[in-house]
Amino acid sequence: MSTTGGGSFVEKLVQAVEQNNSLLCVGLDPDPFKYPDHFPQTIDTAALVEWGTRIINQTADLVCCYKPNIAFYEQFGPDGLEALRQIIAAVPEHIPVLLDAKRGDIGSTAVAYARAVFETLGADAVTVSPYLGRDGVAPFLEYPGKMVFVLCYTSNPSAKEIQEFGDEHHPLFEHVLHRALRWGTSEQIGFVIGATQPNALMRVRHLLEHSNYWILAPGIGSQGGSITQALPAGLDEDCSGIIVPVSRAIIYAKAPHAAALALRGEINQVRQRVELAQATTLLQRELILQLYEVGCIQFGQFTLASGKQSPVYFDLRRVSTSAILLKMAALPYTDLLRPLNFDHLAAVPYAALTIGTAVALSTNTSLIYPRKEAKTYGTGKTIEGVFKAGDIAVVLEDLVTSGGSVLNAIEVLESAGLIVSDVVVLIDREQGARETLAKKGYRLHAAIYISDILRVLEEAGAISEAQAAAVIKYLDESRG
């Protein structure tokens, strides 16, 4: 099978990512000197090809890409280079091959390098050094559908001696990134950022925000790179956009397929966690905007129940104006409740009763609530609902300021023999409730903080910078 057809590098990559549910790239680096047990005594073209095709056959259903390093083939002279050509040709048509060659020269030399990589060897992409500027990269960009991964911040320990040159706000690797973005499109240019450099990965992904440039992140495993640190830093908005190459941990494992399967699983677990976090952030933003739209969040000058003046006011009773909004408001409670142990939800009257009902329905949980005043007729209950002493209740509130109303509700619940440890709220005004509750032994779990609200509304243009600053000043003064 040849990699010279079947679409561009990016088209193959996207297809392989989706088909194999994988961002894992296997490095095909034969090293019989360090791992002699994996090779015959005589190393020739046939021996290398047999080794490479065996690895490909065991991992082709688990990878998004293959990355042979040309040095491991060049060391065997013509036999090695012929083996590399045959191994590249043996890769399934829909999986791209990224040749790790780190070429970097100009003029006719660069043209020859490009011809060797793409025409003679049949690779789909190549790593290139940007040290000579655009002139060293341009010949590789002349090949339609091929891709160049520009060395930006490499995975080796001393990389920062060169690649962080400059002041902290404008290091060399960022300069390389900005320049390379002018050289080609996201179909032509990608970037090498070591998995050992999570801060650089995060910075580069931020600079590439809302674009679909791919990152190659070597360094996982023996070089010390961590999947749990590198992926959250380098993934794009679609939880993709990063290629994770691994060589020795797979190709020299007793069972390469099992090793690749385990690594793909580890990568996908992190992707799922990041995806969930991104979805939560999007929900939070949409909820804030909807709450503002219906008047649950207002800005101006308001007199609170305490008699104090406030530049912001929350009226969460309005959440019931829309069934969709009510369901949306219940979702964060459901997420916060999931890890907690409880028998009942206890909603603080009155605003939390509406939301509490929605949460009880979505979690299929019993709802009780402490009355603000005991009945003077009938049973004289202080708590509505069915429960027994010793049951565990999670207190639900819509909004907390100092935590006083929550403590009053807890006192009623505990006097009836209920056990309370956790309080879940939609909005924390960040005016001391968490600290007050913690001193009494209660844990506060908040879905949204007032600082989140100010940030989202200011970014959306719903409030001015001056309005946000006024609320921040008010909060600082109230805490003092």
Secondary structure, 3 states (H helix, E strand, C coil): CCCCCCCCHHHHHHHHHHHHCCCEEECCCCCCCCCHHHCCCCCCHHHHHHHHHHHHHHHCCCCCEECCECHHHHCCHHHHHHHHHHHHHHCCCCCCEEEEEEECCCHHHHHHHHHHHHHHCCCCEEEECCCCHHHHCHHHHCCCCCEEEEEEECCCHHHHHHHCCCCCCCCHHHHHHHHHCCCCCCCCEEEEECCCCHHHHHHHHHHCCCCCCCEECCCECCCCECHHHHHHHHCCCCCCCEEEEECHHHHCCCCHHHHHHHHHHHHHHHHHHHHHHHHHHHHHHHHHHHHHHCCCEEEEEEECCCCCEEEEEECHHHHHHCHHHHHHHHHHHHHHHCCCCCCEEEECCCHHHHHHHHHHHHHCCEEEEECCCCCCCCCCCCEECCCCCCCEEEEEEEEECCCHHHHHHHHHHHHCCCEEEEEEEEEECCCCHHHHHHHCCCEEEEEEEHHHHHHHHHHCCCCCHHHHHHHHHHHHHHHC
